Amino acid sequence: MSKADLFEAFARTGKALASGKRLELLELLAQGERPVQQLAAVSGLNLTTASAHLQLLRDAGLVTSRRDGTRVLYRLAGDDVADLVTTLLRVAERHRPETAAAASAHLPADVRTIRRDELVDRAQRGEVLILDVRPAEEYAAGHLPGAVSIPADELAGRLAEIPADVEVAAYCRGRFCVLSYDAVHLLTQHGYTAHLLADGVIEFLADDVALATATLTPSATASPTARTS
């Protein structure tokens, strides 16, 4: 095999990333293993299209799959895939003005952010409550240690569970997931001091942050899966 052949083999992995929907699917898979039907529903794809995207990602070595009865479950091939996706997004946002502009247009600008290192220190002192606003099954698969789970679509009805005398830092699937932005806005409107954690779960995996897991209760298992906005 020539060097040209070798680099062409490398390029096939890069080609698998050349789709916004495939990048979105990889962000979803960073939250934990999922069946193809759920991936299709959350990403807004029909089942045939989602399956085709996942097959391409599997052929590129970015995801793996297994059968569970009649279901096919997908997951990232490794945390280094989260690192690859996160690096791609960071490089694009840093070096392509139109990408940064699209991010600014997609995400609200009027939220206060908090860095992960600052959050950990303040959370250990009991000054900040860490709020995970993803669906319950994603929280169970992996979350920041000490984080409280209140899915975004349940937050308005569960505000009484959040102490009024602490600050809140909300996070979601990744830094471009609007669920945490919506949560910060809602909390602020109800008088809480709320911040957006600058990163989400895919960035945690990319940076080798140790995540905790949990067991779903029957009620949590029945909770709806939130669409990515």
C-alpha positions in Angstrom: 0.0 0.0 0.0 1.3 3.4 -0.9 1.3 6.5 1.3 -1.5 7.9 -1.0 -3.6 4.8 -0.3 -2.9 5.1 3.4 -4.1 8.7 3.5 -7.1 7.9 1.4 -8.0 5.3 4.0 -7.8 8.0 6.7 -9.9 10.3 4.6 -12.8 7.8 4.5 -13.2 8.5 8.2 -13.2 12.2 7.6 -15.8 11.8 4.8 -18.2 10.2 7.3 -18.2 13.4 9.3 -19.2 15.5 6.2 -22.9 15.7 7.2 -24.6 17.8 9.8 -27.1 15.0 10.6 -24.3 12.5 11.2 -22.6 14.9 13.5 -25.9 15.3 15.3 -26.2 11.6 15.6 -22.7 11.3 17.1 -23.6 13.9 19.7 -26.7 11.9 20.6 -24.7 8.7 20.8 -22.3 10.5 23.2 -25.2 10.5 25.7 -25.3 6.7 25.7 -26.3 3.6 23.7 -29.6 4.0 21.7 -31.8 2.0 19.3 -32.0 3.3 15.8 -35.7 4.1 16.2 -35.0 6.5 19.0 -32.1 8.1 17.2 -34.4 8.7 14.2 -37.1 10.2 16.3 -34.8 12.5 18.3 -32.9 13.7 15.3 -36.0 14.3 13.1 -35.0 11.7 10.5 -37.1 8.9 9.1 -36.0 5.4 10.0 -34.5 4.6 6.6 -32.4 7.7 6.4 -31.2 7.3 10.0 -30.2 3.7 9.4 -28.2 4.8 6.3 -26.3 7.5 8.2 -25.6 5.0 11.0 -24.4 2.4 8.6 -21.9 4.9 7.1 -20.7 5.9 10.5 -20.2 2.2 11.4 -18.3 1.5 8.2 -16.0 4.4 9.1 -15.3 2.9 12.5 -17.0 5.7 14.4 -19.9 3.8 15.9 -20.5 0.1 16.8 -23.8 -1.7 17.0 -25.3 -4.8 18.6 -28.6 -6.6 18.5 -31.0 -6.7 21.5 -33.8 -8.9 20.4 -35.4 -7.2 17.4 -33.7 -3.9 18.1 -30.3 -2.7 16.8 -28.5 -0.6 19.4 -25.7 1.9 18.5 -23.0 3.5 20.5 -19.8 5.5 19.9 -16.8 3.3 19.1 -14.9 5.1 21.9 -14.6 8.3 23.8 -12.0 9.4 21.2 -14.9 9.8 18.8 -16.4 12.4 21.1 -12.9 14.0 21.1 -12.8 14.0 17.3 -16.3 15.6 16.9 -15.6 18.2 19.6 -12.3 19.2 18.1 -13.9 19.5 14.6 -16.6 21.8 16.0 -14.1 23.9 18.0 -11.8 24.3 15.0 -14.7 25.2 12.7 -16.0 27.8 15.1 -12.6 29.3 15.7 -11.4 29.5 12.1 -14.6 29.9 10.0 -16.4 33.2 10.6 -19.6 31.9 9.1 -19.7 29.0 11.5 -19.3 31.2 14.5 -22.0 33.5 13.1 -24.4 30.4 12.7 -23.7 29.4 16.3 -24.5 32.9 17.5 -27.7 32.9 15.6 -28.7 29.5 16.9 -27.9 30.2 20.6 -29.3 32.9 22.8 -26.6 35.4 23.9 -28.2 36.7 27.0 -27.1 33.9 29.4 -24.4 33.8 32.0 -21.9 31.0 31.6 -19.7 29.3 34.1 -16.5 27.3 33.4 -16.3 23.6 34.4 -13.3 24.1 36.7 -15.1 27.0 38.5 -18.2 24.9 38.7 -16.5 22.0 40.4 -14.9 24.1 43.0 -18.1 26.0 43.8 -20.3 22.8 43.8 -18.0 21.2 46.3 -18.5 24.1 48.6 -22.3 23.8 48.2 -22.6 27.1 46.4 -24.0 25.8 43.1 -26.5 23.1 42.2 -25.6 21.3 39.0 -28.6 20.7 36.9 -28.8 18.1 34.1 -31.7 18.9 31.8 -31.4 16.0 29.4 -34.0 13.2 29.3 -33.8 10.8 32.3 -32.3 7.9 30.3 -29.4 10.1 29.2 -28.7 11.2 32.7 -28.7 7.6 33.9 -26.2 6.6 31.2 -23.7 9.2 32.4 -23.7 12.5 34.2 -21.5 14.8 36.2 -21.1 13.5 39.7 -23.5 15.3 42.0 -25.7 16.6 39.2 -29.5 16.6 39.8 -31.7 15.4 37.0 -34.7 17.4 36.0 -35.4 17.0 32.2 -36.1 20.3 30.4 -39.7 19.5 29.6 -40.4 18.9 33.3 -38.5 21.8 34.7 -41.5 24.3 34.8 -43.5 21.9 37.0 -40.6 21.0 39.3 -39.1 24.3 40.2 -40.1 23.8 43.8 -37.4 21.0 44.0 -34.7 23.6 43.5 -33.6 25.5 46.6 -34.0 29.2 46.2 -30.8 30.1 48.1 -28.3 28.5 45.7 -27.1 29.3 42.2 -27.9 26.8 39.5 -25.6 25.7 36.6 -27.4 23.8 33.8 -25.9 21.6 31.2 -27.1 19.4 28.3 -25.8 17.2 25.5 -23.2 19.6 24.2 -22.4 23.3 24.1 -24.8 23.8 21.1 -27.8 22.1 22.7 -30.5 24.7 23.5 -32.2 22.7 26.2 -29.8 24.1 28.8 -30.2 27.7 27.5 -34.0 27.3 27.8 -33.6 26.0 31.3 -31.4 29.0 32.3 -34.0 31.4 30.9 -36.8 29.7 32.7 -35.0 29.7 36.0 -34.0 33.4 35.7 -37.6 34.3 34.9 -38.6 32.7 38.2 -36.0 34.6 40.3 -33.2 32.0 40.4 -29.6 32.9 39.8 -28.8 30.5 36.9 -25.8 29.9 34.8 -25.0 27.9 31.7 -22.2 25.4 32.0 -20.0 26.2 29.0 -19.7 22.5 28.0 -22.0 19.5 27.7 -21.7 15.7 27.9 -19.9 15.3 24.5 -17.2 17.8 25.7 -17.0 15.9 29.1 -16.2 12.7 27.2 -13.7 14.4 24.9 -11.9 15.8 28.0 -11.9 12.5 29.9 -14.2 13.8 32.6 -15.3 10.8 34.8 -19.1 10.5 34.6 -21.4 8.8 37.1 -24.3 6.5 36.2 -27.6 5.8 37.8 -30.5 3.3 37.7 -33.7 4.5 36.1 -36.9 4.3 38.1 -40.0 3.1 36.3 -41.4 6.7 36.2 -38.1 7.9 34.7 -38.1 5.2 32.1 -41.5 6.3 31.0 -40.5 9.9 30.5 -40.5 11.2 26.9 -37.4 11.7 24.9 -36.6 15.4 24.2 -36.1 16.5 20.6 -32.9 18.4 19.9 -33.7 22.0 19.0 
